[in-house]
Amino acid sequence: MPLKRLKEFVEKSNLIYLTEKDIETIGRRYRAKPEEFVETLYPYDGRFVKIRDSGRSIVLDLPVMKSRVDRACVFYQSRKDCEIYSLRPNACRLFPFRVEEETTEAGDILLRIGYNPTCPGIGRGRIADKDRLKRLVAEQFLSRAQSVASEIQEMRAKGLVCGDAEIFRTLPGRRRQASSGHPG
């Protein structure tokens, strides 16, 4: 995806990031296999980390909820009906707010709470509880970071990762063949 289109992609996309717990809970409750509702760039195998280039590249392939052709979530049935509402992931609980990540030149990740400008409810209803939003963002990010860190540690212990490996992150919604070369 061209970088100049990234903002448009994020604004129009259904980027409902999923944690391991989200995937397990939804799958168990709805008797659904992850491939029915989980989207990743590489075929989803229950892991968030892929190793490429003989261990020189670590690819973070973070799972998101699959979307239908109209970009709606696969569990969203009608104007006000979500099949998994009681189990909805933190990303859904945040809507119309979303986590926007920015990586500094020093490699730090800054999290900001942005919003989806296409939401028709913006400016209506109760004022959002800022502390609740921050807590949901922190929970979502921490869960994902812990999953990624444990997978990388496990792979390092097995000797699958080079000491100078570079880390790449995929953009959800664009599938790539598992055998392809450089991360996307």
C-alpha positions in Angstrom: 0.0 0.0 0.0 1.4 3.4 -0.9 2.2 5.5 2.2 0.2 8.4 0.7 -2.9 6.2 0.9 -2.3 4.9 4.5 -4.5 7.6 6.2 -7.4 7.0 3.8 -7.0 3.2 4.3 -7.1 3.5 8.1 -10.1 5.9 8.1 -12.1 3.6 5.8 -11.0 0.3 7.1 -12.5 -2.0 9.7 -9.3 -2.3 11.8 -10.6 -4.3 14.7 -7.4 -5.6 16.2 -7.8 -8.9 18.0 -6.0 -10.4 20.9 -5.4 -14.1 21.5 -8.1 -14.0 24.1 -10.6 -12.3 21.7 -9.9 -15.0 19.1 -10.3 -17.9 21.6 -13.4 -16.5 23.2 -15.2 -15.7 19.9 -14.2 -19.0 18.4 -15.3 -21.0 21.4 -18.7 -19.2 21.9 -19.6 -19.2 18.2 -18.0 -22.5 17.3 -16.1 -20.6 14.6 -12.6 -21.4 13.3 -10.2 -18.4 13.3 -10.0 -18.4 9.5 -13.7 -17.6 9.5 -13.3 -14.3 11.3 -9.5 -13.5 11.6 -7.6 -11.6 8.9 -3.9 -11.4 8.7 -1.5 -10.8 5.8 0.0 -14.3 6.0 -2.2 -17.3 6.7 -3.2 -17.2 10.3 -1.7 -20.0 12.4 -2.4 -18.7 15.9 0.8 -16.7 16.1 1.4 -13.0 15.7 5.1 -13.3 14.7 6.6 -14.7 11.5 10.3 -15.2 10.8 11.6 -14.6 7.3 15.0 -14.4 5.6 16.6 -17.1 7.7 15.8 -15.3 10.9 17.0 -11.8 9.8 13.4 -10.5 9.6 10.8 -10.6 12.2 7.3 -9.8 10.8 4.5 -8.7 13.2 1.4 -9.9 11.5 -1.3 -8.7 13.9 -4.7 -10.2 13.5 -7.8 -8.1 12.8 -11.5 -9.0 12.4 -12.4 -10.0 8.8 -14.6 -7.6 6.9 -17.3 -8.2 4.4 -17.1 -6.6 0.9 -18.8 -3.5 2.3 -16.1 -3.2 4.9 -18.4 -4.0 7.8 -17.3 -6.6 10.4 -18.3 -10.1 9.6 -20.4 -10.2 12.8 -22.2 -7.0 12.1 -25.7 -8.0 10.8 -27.8 -4.9 10.5 -27.8 -1.2 11.4 -27.7 -1.8 15.2 -27.1 -5.6 15.5 -23.8 -7.1 16.4 -23.7 -10.9 16.8 -20.9 -10.8 19.3 -21.7 -7.6 21.1 -21.3 -9.1 24.6 -17.9 -10.5 23.6 -16.8 -7.6 21.5 -13.0 -6.9 21.4 -11.6 -3.8 23.0 -11.2 -2.2 19.6 -15.0 -2.4 19.2 -15.5 -1.1 22.8 -13.4 1.9 21.8 -15.4 2.8 18.6 -15.6 5.4 17.2 -12.3 6.0 18.9 -9.2 4.1 17.7 -5.6 3.7 18.7 -3.2 5.5 16.4 0.4 4.4 16.7 3.4 6.4 15.7 7.0 5.2 15.9 9.5 7.9 16.7 13.0 8.0 15.2 14.3 6.5 18.4 12.0 3.5 17.9 9.5 4.4 20.7 5.9 3.8 20.0 3.5 6.6 20.8 -0.2 5.8 21.2 -2.8 8.4 20.5 -6.5 8.1 20.7 -8.0 9.3 17.5 -11.5 8.8 16.1 -13.2 7.6 12.9 -14.5 10.7 11.2 -17.1 8.7 9.2 -19.0 7.8 12.4 -22.4 9.5 12.2 -22.6 9.7 16.1 -19.6 12.0 16.5 -20.7 15.0 18.6 -23.9 13.3 19.8 -24.6 11.5 23.0 -22.6 11.4 26.2 -19.1 12.7 26.4 -16.6 9.9 26.4 -15.0 8.8 29.6 -11.3 9.6 28.9 -10.0 7.4 31.6 -12.0 4.4 30.4 -10.7 5.0 26.8 -7.1 5.2 28.1 -7.6 2.0 30.1 -9.0 0.1 27.0 -6.1 1.3 24.8 -3.6 0.2 27.4 -5.2 -3.2 27.8 -5.3 -3.8 24.1 -1.7 -2.7 23.5 -0.3 -4.5 26.5 -2.0 -7.8 25.6 -0.7 -7.6 22.0 2.8 -6.6 23.2 3.0 -9.5 25.6 1.9 -12.0 22.9 4.5 -10.6 20.5 7.3 -10.6 23.2 6.6 -14.1 24.3 6.6 -15.4 20.7 9.9 -13.6 19.9 11.5 -14.9 23.1 10.4 -18.5 22.3 11.8 -18.2 18.7 15.1 -16.7 20.0 15.5 -19.5 22.5 15.1 -22.0 19.6 17.7 -20.1 17.6 15.3 -19.1 14.9 16.0 -15.3 15.1 19.3 -13.6 14.3 20.7 -11.1 16.9 20.5 -8.3 14.4 17.0 -9.1 13.0 14.9 -6.3 11.8 11.3 -6.0 12.8 8.6 -5.3 10.2 4.9 -4.9 10.6 2.2 -5.9 8.1 -0.8 -3.8 7.2 -4.0 -5.7 7.7 -6.3 -6.4 4.9 -3.7 -7.3 2.2 -3.1 -11.0 2.0 0.3 -12.2 0.8 1.3 -15.8 0.0 3.2 -17.5 2.8 6.2 -18.2 0.6 6.7 -14.7 -0.6 9.9 -12.9 0.0 10.1 -9.6 1.8 7.4 -8.6 4.4 4.7 -6.3 3.3 
